[in-house]
Amino acid sequence: MREIGFGYILYSYFIFIMSFIFSISPFSKSPHL
């Protein structure tokens, strides 16, 4: 259970970071996953 929760937190944090970067750099639309 703890591993799943930790993974979910990491996923949410990663999405937040990517969203922030994309927000500050909308002109750099490069396929980055």
N, CA, C and O atoms as a GROMACS GRO file, in nm:
protein
  132
    1MET      N    1   0.083  -0.120   0.000
    1MET     CA    2   0.000   0.000   0.000
    1MET      C    3   0.087   0.125   0.000
    1MET      O    4   0.063   0.220  -0.074
    2ARG      N    5   0.190   0.122   0.085
    2ARG     CA    6   0.278   0.238   0.096
    2ARG      C    7   0.349   0.263  -0.038
    2ARG      O    8   0.366   0.378  -0.079
    3GLU      N    9   0.390   0.156  -0.105
    3GLU     CA   10   0.460   0.170  -0.233
    3GLU      C   11   0.369   0.234  -0.337
    3GLU      O   12   0.412   0.320  -0.414
    4ILE      N   13   0.242   0.193  -0.338
    4ILE     CA   14   0.147   0.249  -0.434
    4ILE      C   15   0.125   0.397  -0.406
    4ILE      O   16   0.122   0.478  -0.498
    5GLY      N   17   0.110   0.432  -0.278
    5GLY     CA   18   0.090   0.571  -0.241
    5GLY      C   19   0.210   0.656  -0.278
    5GLY      O   20   0.197   0.767  -0.328
    6PHE      N   21   0.330   0.600  -0.253
    6PHE     CA   22   0.453   0.673  -0.285
    6PHE      C   23   0.464   0.695  -0.435
    6PHE      O   24   0.502   0.803  -0.480
    7GLY      N   25   0.430   0.593  -0.513
    7GLY     CA   26   0.434   0.604  -0.658
    7GLY      C   27   0.335   0.708  -0.708
    7GLY      O   28   0.363   0.783  -0.801
    8TYR      N   29   0.218   0.711  -0.644
    8TYR     CA   30   0.116   0.808  -0.683
    8TYR      C   31   0.164   0.950  -0.655
    8TYR      O   32   0.141   1.040  -0.735
    9ILE      N   33   0.230   0.968  -0.541
    9ILE     CA   34   0.283   1.100  -0.505
    9ILE      C   35   0.389   1.143  -0.605
    9ILE      O   36   0.390   1.257  -0.650
   10LEU      N   37   0.479   1.051  -0.640
   10LEU     CA   38   0.585   1.082  -0.736
   10LEU      C   39   0.525   1.118  -0.871
   10LEU      O   40   0.570   1.211  -0.937
   11TYR      N   41   0.421   1.043  -0.911
   11TYR     CA   42   0.355   1.068  -1.039
   11TYR      C   43   0.291   1.207  -1.040
   11TYR      O   44   0.304   1.282  -1.137
   12SER      N   45   0.222   1.241  -0.932
   12SER     CA   46   0.158   1.372  -0.922
   12SER      C   47   0.262   1.483  -0.925
   12SER      O   48   0.243   1.586  -0.990
   13TYR      N   49   0.374   1.462  -0.854
   13TYR     CA   50   0.480   1.562  -0.849
   13TYR      C   51   0.542   1.579  -0.987
   13TYR      O   52   0.572   1.691  -1.030
   14PHE      N   53   0.561   1.467  -1.058
   14PHE     CA   54   0.619   1.472  -1.192
   14PHE      C   55   0.527   1.548  -1.287
   14PHE      O   56   0.574   1.630  -1.366
   15ILE      N   57   0.398   1.520  -1.280
   15ILE     CA   58   0.300   1.589  -1.365
   15ILE      C   59   0.300   1.739  -1.334
   15ILE      O   60   0.289   1.821  -1.424
   16PHE      N   61   0.312   1.773  -1.204
   16PHE     CA   62   0.313   1.913  -1.164
   16PHE      C   63   0.435   1.984  -1.221
   16PHE      O   64   0.424   2.096  -1.272
   17ILE      N   65   0.551   1.920  -1.213
   17ILE     CA   66   0.674   1.979  -1.265
   17ILE      C   67   0.664   1.998  -1.416
   17ILE      O   68   0.698   2.104  -1.468
   18MET      N   69   0.617   1.895  -1.487
   18MET     CA   70   0.607   1.903  -1.632
   18MET      C   71   0.508   2.013  -1.672
   18MET      O   72   0.531   2.087  -1.768
   19SER      N   73   0.397   2.024  -1.598
   19SER     CA   74   0.298   2.125  -1.628
   19SER      C   75   0.355   2.264  -1.606
   19SER      O   76   0.330   2.356  -1.684
   20PHE      N   77   0.434   2.280  -1.499
   20PHE     CA   78   0.496   2.409  -1.469
   20PHE      C   79   0.595   2.447  -1.577
   20PHE      O   80   0.596   2.561  -1.624
   21ILE      N   81   0.679   2.352  -1.618
   21ILE     CA   82   0.778   2.378  -1.722
   21ILE      C   83   0.709   2.414  -1.854
   21ILE      O   84   0.751   2.506  -1.924
   22PHE      N   85   0.603   2.340  -1.886
   22PHE     CA   86   0.530   2.367  -2.010
   22PHE      C   87   0.461   2.503  -2.002
   22PHE      O   88   0.443   2.570  -2.104
   23SER      N   89   0.422   2.543  -1.881
   23SER     CA   90   0.354   2.671  -1.863
   23SER      C   91   0.451   2.786  -1.884
   23SER      O   92   0.415   2.887  -1.945
   24ILE      N   93   0.573   2.772  -1.834
   24ILE     CA   94   0.671   2.880  -1.848
   24ILE      C   95   0.739   2.876  -1.984
   24ILE      O   96   0.798   2.975  -2.028
   25SER      N   97   0.730   2.761  -2.052
   25SER     CA   98   0.792   2.750  -2.184
   25SER      C   99   0.695   2.686  -2.284
   25SER      O  100   0.714   2.572  -2.324
   26PRO      N  101   0.592   2.760  -2.324
   26PRO     CA  102   0.492   2.706  -2.418
   26PRO      C  103   0.546   2.697  -2.560
   26PRO      O  104   0.489   2.626  -2.644
   27PHE      N  105   0.654   2.770  -2.588
   27PHE     CA  106   0.709   2.770  -2.723
   27PHE      C  107   0.798   2.649  -2.745
   27PHE      O  108   0.826   2.612  -2.859
   28SER      N  109   0.842   2.586  -2.637
   28SER     CA  110   0.928   2.467  -2.650
   28SER      C  111   0.842   2.343  -2.646
   28SER      O  112   0.843   2.267  -2.549
   29LYS      N  113   0.766   2.322  -2.754
   29LYS     CA  114   0.678   2.206  -2.759
   29LYS      C  115   0.753   2.087  -2.820
   29LYS      O  116   0.735   2.054  -2.937
   30SER      N  117   0.837   2.025  -2.738
   30SER     CA  118   0.913   1.909  -2.783
   30SER      C  119   0.856   1.784  -2.717
   30SER      O  120   0.822   1.787  -2.599
   31PRO      N  121   0.846   1.673  -2.791
   31PRO     CA  122   0.794   1.547  -2.737
   31PRO      C  123   0.882   1.494  -2.626
   31PRO      O  124   0.978   1.420  -2.652
   32HIS      N  125   0.852   1.530  -2.502
   32HIS     CA  126   0.932   1.485  -2.389
   32HIS      C  127   0.843   1.412  -2.289
   32HIS      O  128   0.754   1.473  -2.229
   33LEU      N  129   0.867   1.283  -2.271
   33LEU     CA  130   0.793   1.206  -2.173
   33LEU      C  131   0.890   1.150  -2.071
   33LEU      O  132   0.849   1.080  -1.978
   0.00000   0.00000   0.00000
